[in-house]
Amino acid sequence: MRRKRWKKNGYCFAEKIRNCFGRGRCSNLVAPLSKSANTGRVKVCKVTGDRKICARMASMGLYPGVEADIICSESGSQCLLKINGGTISLDSDVSDNIFVTSL
């Protein structure tokens, strides 16, 4: 018996989870979000970590290929990201698992 795939905004949530590791998405210099000292527009290249972290980030709209604005970032502390009109706060442990490139 096949499961129905629930689609939101044209993408299946399971496909977002499968793409959590983001192979071949970014060609520029890639660095963890926690090490990104400048504010501005970034593109999420890869989300690492266990399945729980990847699922949580995808449910908040943070998955490879998404463009986001860094509102405030200080090396090694919390950072604020603006994604799809919403703002999320990430601690340093989670932001170590998110690799971004500047746009």
C-alpha positions as CSV (number, residue, x, y, z in Angstrom):
1,M,0.0,0.0,0.0
2,R,1.4,3.4,-1.0
3,R,1.3,6.4,1.1
4,K,0.0,9.6,-0.2
5,R,2.5,12.4,-0.3
6,W,1.4,15.6,1.3
7,K,2.5,18.5,-0.7
8,K,2.8,22.1,0.5
9,N,3.8,24.8,-1.9
10,G,4.4,22.2,-4.6
11,Y,7.1,20.3,-2.7
12,C,6.7,17.1,-0.8
13,F,7.9,17.5,2.8
14,A,9.7,14.1,2.5
15,E,11.7,15.4,-0.5
16,K,12.8,18.4,1.6
17,I,14.1,16.0,4.2
18,R,15.9,13.8,1.6
19,N,17.6,16.9,0.2
20,C,18.7,17.9,3.7
21,F,22.3,17.4,2.9
22,G,22.1,19.5,-0.3
23,R,24.5,17.9,-2.7
24,G,25.9,20.2,-5.4
25,R,23.7,23.2,-4.6
26,C,26.3,26.0,-4.0
27,S,29.5,26.8,-5.9
28,N,30.7,29.8,-3.9
29,L,32.6,29.8,-0.6
30,V,30.5,27.9,1.9
31,A,30.7,28.5,5.7
32,P,28.6,27.6,8.8
33,L,26.0,30.2,9.7
34,S,27.6,30.6,13.1
35,K,30.9,31.8,11.4
36,S,29.1,34.2,9.0
37,A,30.0,37.5,10.6
38,N,28.2,39.8,8.2
39,T,24.6,40.6,7.9
40,G,22.7,40.5,4.6
41,R,21.3,38.0,2.1
42,V,22.5,34.4,2.2
43,K,21.6,31.1,0.4
44,V,21.3,27.9,2.5
45,C,23.5,25.3,0.9
46,K,23.4,22.4,3.3
47,V,21.8,21.4,6.6
48,T,23.7,18.7,8.5
49,G,23.0,17.0,11.8
50,D,20.7,14.2,12.8
51,R,17.3,13.6,11.3
52,K,15.5,15.4,14.0
53,I,17.5,18.7,13.4
54,C,16.9,18.4,9.6
55,A,13.2,17.8,10.0
56,R,12.9,20.7,12.4
57,M,14.7,23.1,10.1
58,A,12.6,22.0,7.1
59,S,9.4,22.5,9.0
60,M,10.5,26.1,9.8
61,G,11.2,26.6,6.1
62,L,15.0,26.4,6.3
63,Y,16.2,23.9,3.7
64,P,18.8,23.9,0.9
65,G,18.2,26.4,-1.8
66,V,16.3,28.9,0.4
67,E,17.4,32.5,0.5
68,A,17.4,34.2,3.8
69,D,18.4,37.5,5.4
70,I,20.7,37.5,8.4
71,I,19.4,40.2,10.7
72,C,21.9,40.1,13.5
73,S,24.8,37.8,13.8
74,E,27.8,37.8,16.2
75,S,30.3,35.0,16.0
76,G,29.6,32.2,18.3
77,S,26.2,33.5,19.6
78,Q,22.6,33.4,18.6
79,C,21.5,34.7,15.1
80,L,18.3,35.9,13.7
81,L,17.2,34.8,10.2
82,K,14.3,36.2,8.2
83,I,12.8,33.6,6.0
84,N,9.6,33.9,3.9
85,G,8.4,36.8,6.0
86,G,9.0,35.2,9.3
87,T,11.9,35.6,11.7
88,I,13.5,32.7,13.5
89,S,16.2,32.7,16.2
90,L,18.9,30.0,16.1
91,D,21.4,29.2,18.9
92,S,25.1,28.5,18.1
93,D,24.7,24.7,18.2
94,V,22.0,24.7,15.5
95,S,23.7,27.4,13.4
96,D,26.9,25.3,13.3
97,N,24.8,22.7,11.3
98,I,23.6,25.2,8.6
99,F,26.0,26.0,5.8
100,V,25.4,29.2,3.8
101,T,27.0,31.2,1.0
102,S,26.6,35.0,0.6
103,L,24.7,36.4,-2.3
